[in-house]
Amino acid sequence: MEITRTSVSGVGVVNHFLTRGGQRFGVLVYQTGRRSLLRYGAGDPDVPVDRIELDLDEADQVAAVLQSASVADRLASLERQLAELQGRSA
């Protein structure tokens, strides 16, 4: 996946994603912290054809679903690794 990041003066930062399959989408992070998911079509690569506005808690919920492992699973794995480094079993 190709990812580019661009500052939008007075608005925030937009992260553009280009998948291996050629699909393009973005995440606009406003200075307020709010997020917008952007979907681009085959036309103008700078103008989204669709926009989904997300509150902060909604963005967190979407991020949790997209993670390859839950936060709890990752924390448990890190705790096991730390215990191994310290010479004790978890």
C-alpha positions in Angstrom: 0.0 0.0 0.0 1.2 3.4 -0.9 0.6 6.2 1.7 1.1 9.9 1.3 0.5 12.6 3.8 -0.3 16.2 2.9 -0.9 19.3 5.1 -4.1 21.2 4.3 -3.5 24.8 5.5 -6.1 25.9 8.1 -7.8 22.5 8.0 -5.5 19.6 9.1 -3.7 16.7 7.4 -5.0 14.3 4.8 -3.5 10.8 4.5 -4.0 9.3 1.1 -3.9 5.5 0.6 -3.5 3.6 -2.7 -4.2 -0.1 -2.4 -2.4 -2.8 -4.4 -5.7 -3.1 -6.4 -5.5 0.6 -7.4 -8.3 1.8 -5.1 -7.7 5.2 -3.5 -9.1 6.6 -0.2 -8.1 9.1 2.4 -8.4 10.0 6.0 -8.7 13.7 6.7 -7.6 14.6 10.2 -8.9 18.0 11.2 -7.0 20.3 13.6 -10.0 19.7 16.0 -9.2 15.9 15.9 -12.4 15.0 14.0 -11.9 12.6 11.1 -13.4 12.2 7.6 -13.0 9.1 5.5 -12.7 10.0 1.8 -13.3 7.8 -1.2 -12.0 8.7 -4.6 -13.2 7.6 -8.0 -11.5 7.2 -11.3 -11.9 10.9 -12.2 -10.1 13.7 -10.5 -7.6 12.2 -8.0 -7.9 15.2 -5.7 -11.7 15.4 -5.4 -13.4 12.8 -3.3 -16.6 11.3 -4.6 -17.8 10.4 -1.1 -17.1 11.6 2.4 -18.0 10.0 5.8 -17.7 12.3 8.8 -16.6 10.6 12.1 -16.7 11.8 15.7 -13.6 10.9 17.7 -15.3 7.8 19.4 -16.5 6.6 16.0 -13.0 6.9 14.5 -11.7 4.9 17.5 -14.3 2.2 16.8 -13.4 1.9 13.1 -9.7 1.8 14.0 -10.3 -1.1 16.4 -12.1 -3.1 13.7 -9.3 -2.5 11.2 -6.5 -3.6 13.6 -5.0 -7.0 12.8 -5.1 -7.8 16.5 -7.1 -6.2 19.4 -5.4 -3.9 21.8 -5.9 -6.4 24.6 -4.2 -9.2 22.4 -1.3 -6.9 21.6 -0.9 -5.9 25.2 -0.9 -9.5 26.3 1.7 -10.3 23.7 3.9 -7.4 24.9 3.6 -8.6 28.5 4.7 -12.1 27.5 7.6 -10.7 25.6 8.6 -8.5 28.6 8.4 -11.5 31.0 10.6 -13.5 28.6 13.2 -10.7 28.5 13.1 -10.6 32.3 13.7 -14.3 32.5 10.4 -15.4 33.8 7.5 -17.1 32.2 4.1 -15.3 31.7 
